[in-house]
Amino acid sequence: LLPFSWVQVDYHHQVQHEFEYIYQVLEDNRRNYNSLMRGIHHHERQIKCADGSSIGFENDNYCDCVGDGSDERSTSACSHVTVGH
């Protein structure tokens, strides 16, 4: 058996929590930056993803609907999404 320490478990949990927080901040900053670079989104371009998972902006060159790519039919932003029927 390997030596076990609650300090190691707590440290791992803390590092995981900090990583998740930093990742979320970076993702929010990236979205905000991309929105500013594209200009303010207009509500008429906002659509509900076909799979019902979230809201996306149509043809803004960012794949908001990662499950089905339905918001980017006219761009290649969701080219990595494969939809199997």
N, C-alpha and C positions, 0 to 999 in steps of 0.2 A: 504494500500500500504506500501511496505517496503521502508525504506530510500535507496536512490540510490546515488552512488558516482562514478564519472568518474575515480577516483583513484582506486577503486576496480576493475573496468573493465580493466584498464590499467595494474594493478598488475596481474590479471588473465591471460591476454594476454602475459605478460612477463614471467610468470611462465610456461605457456604452451610452449612458444618458447624455453625456457631454457631446459625443459624436452625433447622436440623433438631433440634438439641439442645434449644433453647428450646421449640420446638413440642411435642416429646415430653414435656418437663417439664410444660408447661401441660396437655396431654392427660391425663397421669397425675394431676395435681392435680384436674382437673375430674372424672375418674372417681372418685377418692377422696372428693371432696366430695359428689358425687351419691350414692355408696354410703352415706356417713354420714347424709345427709339422709333417705334411704329406710330406713335401718336396715341391719343386717348381713344379707347374703344368706344364705339357707339352701341347703344343697347340694341339697335335693330340688327346688328351683326352677331349678337349673342344667341347661341342655340343650345338645346339640350342634346347631349350625346345620344346616339341611336341605341346604345346599350343601357341608357338610363343612369350611368354611373356619375356623371357630373355635367357641368355647364362648360361650353367651349365657345371660342370666337371663330367665326367662319372665315377661312382663307386668310388668316393673319400670319401664316408661315410658322406657326408653333402648334405642335400636336397636343392640344388640350385633352382630346378624347383618346387616350392611349389604349383603351380597350378595343376600339373599333375604327378609329381614324376618321370618323364621320364629319369632323369639323374642317378637314383639310382635303376636300375632294379635288380642288383646283391647284394644289401645291404639292411638293414632294416632302413636306414636313413629317407626314405619317407614313413614309415609305417603308419603315421598319415594321409596321403593323401588318400582321397576316390574319385575315379573317377566313376561317374555315367554315364551309357550309356542307 
